[in-house]
Amino acid sequence: MKDTQFHTAPLWLTTEYLEPVLRKYKKDEGLIITKLVIKPATAKGDNYASVMTRIGVDFILSTKEAEHASYIVKTSHESDPFTAGIMSKYDIYKTEMLMYERILPKLTELLKEIGDGDKLFADTIHVDYEHSAIIFEDLARLNFVIPDRLAGMNEAQAMITLKKLAKMHATAAVLDERMPGVLTKLQRGIFNRTTKGFAPFFEGVFEACADFAGECPALGAYYKNKLMKLKSHVMEYGTRSFDAYNGDFLTLTHGDMWTNNVMLRYGNGSDGQLQIKDILLIDFQFSAWTSPALDLHYFFHTSLTLDFKLHREDELVQYYHGFLAETLRQLNYEGHIPSLHEFCVQMELHRFYAVASSIACQALLINDQTDEADFNTLMGSDDRSYKFRHLLYKNKRTQESAIALLPYFDRKGLLDVSD
């Protein structure tokens, strides 16, 4: 059973706070809230960087018509100084507020310019810089659901996600031409040149993977030694993969593109079978101006099954590239549109991001032992944190991934310390 009672709602989230917000959103100064229900919106282990709260609101309009609505309120860890101290260096709350208030609506407008009615993101209700909070539509009320992070996405889910991601990347590249200097300032992805705050997590999980490799007959001391040597370099190499190479196609990336940051909606197909109908992208705290290859590596290695990673990456990249290039052409992008081959080269140049995503991020994101799953445990240096990070490599899917992918990464020279 999922533990959903792991945080309390912000104290300021009251009827008195919400009433003027809804009056503005509904364009009705006479709106009166009659009932407010507040509860957690995520389970433990589903979200580490923010507090997610679902609010149910009953209200009466000036017309005396009664309505009920449900919204999601996303806030910072304001009551936890340890978490807030690390996250503030990544500027995640300001980044996401800027995304929802100014950038995502403009990306949507660009698609409308070319007659593309595809909806990529949830509608923004309110952005509050004072409380580092965002209120947006509750997609669950529109029958959207989060995919199973433990199982990974299937082909249909992956393909529609890549299509939406390609359109986001294309519209962002064009928006940068029309609004120079705004998107390029976003430079604080998971790896960046400003802070290495996540080093305890990445280095700790690389060590856990090394210890697993040392005990695994299929891997052994060879891989343990390589990973232990690589451990102290992972933050620098990860940051280099974030850096742009000469000739790269650059755009605004999602920055945390994995299963739980996508919402899916299903419906009956013509054959009466349940089929995926739509997806929306959510959670833009780590959005950054860099190569879109990073989003793809992260998505592939946190959210897809092993078969996709080993045998079908080229197919997925080709599918994504088709939508990227076509959307750029339709929007009259003035920069160079990379050919498929050029983009595949770009994927290789940034492939260390796949190593970090696979060894550390996937291990955390598909973890099924969530009793100790909180940010302090991830980032700590005590025995509790050590045990939790090693617990990640008790997961069978994580173990299978390491057994299959460590030799693949090694053959590409990605486990070698080069300086």
C-alpha positions, 0 to 999 in steps of 0.5 A: 500500500502506498504511503501518502501521508508523508508531508503536511500542506503549506500553512498558508494554503487556506480559503482566504488565500485561494479565494482571490486566486480563483476569482482572478482565474474564473474572472468572477469577483463574487466567487465564494469558496464554501468548502476546501479539502486538502490532501497529499497528491503523491506517494512516498518515493514518487517525488523528491524535489517538491511538495505536491498537494491536491485541493478540492474546492467547492465554490459559488459563482456570482450567478449563484451557480455551484461548482466543484474543482480540483487543483494541484499545488506544487510547493518548495520544501520550505519546512526542511532547511536541509532540502531547501539549502541544496535545492536553492542552489539549483534554483528549481522553484524559480525555474519552474515558475518561469516555465509555467508563467511565461514559457510554456504558454508561449510554446503552446502559442507557437504550435497554434501558429501552425495549426497544431492543436496538440496540447503538451502541458497542463494549464497554469492557474496561478504562479506565486513567487512569494511562496514558491508555489504553482497551482495548475489543473488537476489532470487526474480529474481529466482522466490522466494517470501516471504510468507505472514507474516500476514497470517502465513505459511500453512502446505506445507510451514511449512513442507519444511521449517522444512526439510531444517532447520533440514538439517542445524542443522544436518550439523552444528553439524557435522561441529563443529566436523570437525572445533572445536571452530568456531561455539560454539563461536557464543553465541549472540542470541536474548537472551544471557548472554552478553547483554539485549539490547532488554529488553525495547521491550520484557518488554514493549510488555509483559506489553501491553499483560497484559493490553489486558488480563485485558480488555479481558473477556476471560482472565481477571485480573488473567492473567494481574497480572501474566504477570505484575509479569513476565515482569521484569523476561522475559529477564532472563527466556528467557536467561535461555531458551537459556542456554544448559541443561545437555544432550541437543543436541546442534548445530548452530541455525538459531536464527530468524526463522520466515516467512520473513526469508524464501523465497519460489518458486512455480511451477505447479504440475502434476495436473496443480495446483500451488505448492510449489517447494522449499524454501531457508533460509535467514538472519543469524544475530542471529545464535547461538550455542544452542538447536535447540528447540529454532528455532522450538519454535520461528518458530512455535509461529511466523509463523504458525497458531493457529491450528498448535500450539495447536494441531499439534506441536508433528506432526511437531517435529516428521517430523523435527526430522526424517530429523535431525536424518537421516542427522546426520546418513548419515554424520557419526555424532560421537555424540549422536543422540537424539531419538524422545522422548529425543528431545521432552523432550528438547522441554519442557526444553526450552519451555519458549522460546515459551512464549517469541516468542508468546507474544512479537515476534509474536505480532511484526512480524504479526503487520499490522499497520506499520506507526510507525514501526521502531527500535527506536519505538520498543526500546524507552521509550517515549509515542510514543513507549508505544502506538506502543507496545499497538497497537500490541495487537489491531491485531485480530490474536495476540489477538486470540493467547493470548486468546488461548495460555496464559491458555496453558502456565499457565497450564505448569507453564510458567507464574509463577515467580519462583525466 
